[in-house]
Amino acid sequence: MTFTARHLLGIEHLHPTEITTLLDLADRYVELNRSTAKHSDVLAGLTQINMFFEASTRTQASFELAGKRLGADVMNMAMAHSSVKKGETLIDTALTLNAMHPDLLVVRHPASGAVNLLAEKVNCAVLNAGDGRHEHPTQALLDALTIRRAKGRLHRLTVAICGDIAHSRVARSNLLLLGKMENRVRLIGPPTLMPAGVAEFGCEVFDDMRAGLEGADVVMMLRLQKERMDGAFIPSEREYYHRYGLDAEKLAHAKDDAIVMHPGPMNRGVEIDGTLADDINRSVIQEQVEMGVAVRMAAMDLLAQNLRRERLKKALTTV
């Protein structure tokens, strides 16, 4: 198995073989999670701290469950009531945590690059649970696992990512991962929700939903990131749904066996038709949630292995 990363800060620096290694291990954890005894001891004796400066029920719950199923001691820090609110800097918080000798630090932060900064100040493995508009690597990995299990492969597929591209770290991480695995990626959305320099991303760009979905294998819808919008990016939610919300008529332009995805939480009737979201023949949205726990288990397992090797090597050199 090949996985050399010390932290999981983003997809950008992962090699395709490392992505495959992580997904292969996650496949094994899917089976564990479906068994009666959902427990392993691979993280026994290790401490996992979850620091969520930004609320995310499903991501935090997924990481917590993943750590506990692997036998780690898991602590959730209530950052809304932390010393950061009293004026403490992010670096001071990192140094304080480092003094507690954690082994795995899971961080979600509203500022792009904040997680990378923390990783430079601590001696443990850091996992990025989403930072600003930058990246959300485990979401892209769980999406990749969902696609691979549904389609039988993760290469040479046509994947349409639709909606609020500009504000989405999920879109960025998926774009990077799918590109590394030799897929054809299309970005679909209104020009106001496309990032600057989108033409340089190595993908096709559409502002017409039906044209963009033509022949797609995978349709990945995105949530409208209203909390990151500081202006009028869409005329109205009703108009947005009419043009860019996924319904049966628009989906008919994709392949007959195309799967429908959404990272959640969904705005039904805005980004996606509720009936379509619940269609067990097309939607894999619930599978994405399930794969999230398995992928985070795999990521923490691999990082813990590297951490233990690093510590052993350091101990041997100081003897």
Long-range contacts (C-beta under 8 A, 24 or more apart in sequence): 1-25, 1-302, 3-302, 3-305, 3-306, 4-306, 5-302, 5-303, 5-306, 6-125, 6-303, 6-306, 6-307, 6-310, 7-119, 7-125, 7-126, 7-127, 7-128, 7-303, 8-125, 8-126, 8-127, 8-128, 8-137, 8-138, 8-299, 8-303, 9-115, 9-116, 9-119, 9-126, 9-128, 9-135, 9-137, 10-128, 10-134, 10-135, 10-137, 10-173, 10-176, 11-135, 11-137, 11-140, 11-141, 11-173, 11-176, 11-177, 11-180, 12-135, 12-176, 14-137, 14-177, 14-180, 16-180, 16-181, 19-141, 19-144, 19-177, 19-180, 19-181, 21-302, 22-141, 22-295, 22-298, 22-299, 22-302, 23-141, 23-144, 23-145, 23-148, 23-154, 23-295, 23-298, 25-298, 25-301, 25-302, 26-141, 26-142, 26-145, 26-291, 26-294, 26-295, 26-297, 26-298, 27-145, 27-149, 27-294, 28-298, 29-293, 29-294, 29-295, 29-297, 29-298, 29-301, 30-145, 30-149, 30-290, 30-291, 30-294, 32-69, 32-294, 32-297, 33-69, 33-290, 33-293, 33-294, 33-297, 38-69, 39-69, 39-71, 40-69, 40-70, 40-71, 40-297, 41-70, 41-71, 42-70, 42-71, 42-301, 42-304, 43-67, 43-70, 43-71, 43-72, 43-103, 43-104, 43-300, 43-301, 43-304, 44-71, 44-72, 46-72, 46-73, 46-103, 46-104, 46-304, 47-72, 47-73, 47-74, 47-75, 47-100, 47-101, 47-102, 47-103, 47-104, 48-72, 48-73, 48-74, 48-75, 48-102, 48-103, 48-104, 48-105, 48-106, 48-300, 49-74, 49-75, 49-76, 49-77, 49-97, 49-100, 49-102, 49-104, 49-105, 49-106, 50-74, 50-75, 50-76, 50-77, 50-106, 50-129, 51-77, 51-79, 51-93, 51-97, 51-105, 51-106, 51-107, 51-108, 52-76, 52-77, 52-79, 52-107, 52-108, 52-129, 53-79, 53-84, 53-107, 53-108, 53-109, 53-110, 53-114, 54-108, 54-109, 54-110, 54-130, 55-80, 56-108, 56-129, 56-130, 58-264, 58-265, 58-289, 58-292, 59-108, 59-129, 59-130, 59-138, 59-139, 59-292, 60-108, 60-129, 62-289, 62-292, 62-293, 62-296, 63-106, 63-127, 63-129, 63-296, 65-293, 66-293, 66-294, 66-296, 66-297, 66-300, 67-104, 67-300, 69-293, 69-297, 70-297, 70-300, 70-301, 72-103, 72-104, 72-300, 90-114, 90-117, 90-118, 91-117, 91-121, 94-118, 94-121, 94-122, 95-121, 97-122, 98-122, 98-123, 98-124, 103-304, 103-307, 104-300, 104-303, 104-304, 107-131, 124-307, 125-300, 125-303, 125-304, 125-306, 125-307, 127-296, 127-299, 127-300, 127-303, 130-169, 131-169, 132-169, 133-166, 133-167, 133-168, 133-169, 133-172, 133-228, 134-169, 134-172, 135-169, 135-172, 135-173, 135-176, 136-169, 136-170, 136-172, 136-173, 137-173, 138-292, 138-295, 138-296, 138-299, 139-169, 139-170, 139-173, 139-174, 139-263, 139-292, 140-170, 140-173, 140-174, 140-176, 140-177, 141-177, 141-295, 141-299, 142-288, 142-291, 142-292, 142-294, 142-295, 142-296, 143-170, 143-174, 143-177, 143-220, 143-261, 143-263, 143-288, 143-291, 144-177, 144-178, 144-181, 145-291, 145-294, 145-295, 146-261, 146-284, 146-287, 146-288, 146-291, 147-218, 147-259, 147-261, 149-287, 149-291, 150-259, 150-284, 150-287, 151-217, 151-218, 151-259, 154-181, 154-183, 155-181, 155-182, 155-183, 156-182, 156-183, 156-184, 157-183, 157-184, 157-217, 157-218, 158-183, 158-184, 158-186, 158-215, 158-216, 158-217, 158-218, 159-183, 159-184, 159-185, 159-186, 159-216, 159-217, 159-218, 159-220, 160-186, 160-188, 160-212, 160-213, 160-216, 160-218, 160-219, 160-220, 160-254, 161-185, 161-186, 161-187, 161-188, 161-220, 161-222, 162-187, 162-188, 162-189, 162-209, 162-212, 162-213, 162-219, 162-220, 162-221, 162-222, 162-244, 162-246, 163-188, 163-189, 163-193, 163-221, 163-222, 163-223, 163-224, 163-244, 163-271, 164-189, 164-193, 164-222, 164-223, 164-224, 164-225, 164-233, 165-189, 165-193, 165-194, 165-195, 165-198, 165-222, 166-192, 166-193, 166-194, 166-195, 166-233, 167-193, 167-225, 167-228, 167-229, 168-222, 168-223, 168-225, 170-222, 170-263, 171-222, 174-220, 175-201, 175-203, 179-203, 186-212, 186-216, 187-212, 188-212, 188-213, 188-244, 189-244, 190-233, 190-234, 190-240, 190-243, 190-244, 192-233, 192-234, 193-233, 193-234, 209-243, 209-244, 209-246, 209-250, 210-250, 210-253, 211-253, 213-250, 213-251, 213-253, 213-254, 213-258, 214-253, 214-254, 215-253, 215-254, 215-255, 216-253, 216-254, 216-255, 216-258, 217-254, 217-255, 217-257, 217-258, 217-259, 218-258, 218-259, 218-261, 219-246, 219-251, 219-254, 219-258, 219-259, 219-260, 219-261, 220-261, 220-262, 221-246, 221-260, 221-261, 221-262, 221-266, 221-271, 221-272, 222-262, 222-263, 222-271, 223-262, 223-263, 223-264, 223-265, 223-266, 223-267, 223-271, 224-267, 224-270, 224-271, 237-267, 237-270, 240-270, 241-269, 241-270, 241-271, 244-271, 245-269, 245-270, 245-271, 245-272, 245-273, 246-271, 246-272, 246-273, 246-276, 247-272, 247-273, 247-276, 248-273, 248-275, 248-276, 251-276, 251-282, 258-282, 259-283, 259-284, 260-284, 260-285, 261-285, 261-288, 262-288, 263-288, 264-288, 264-289
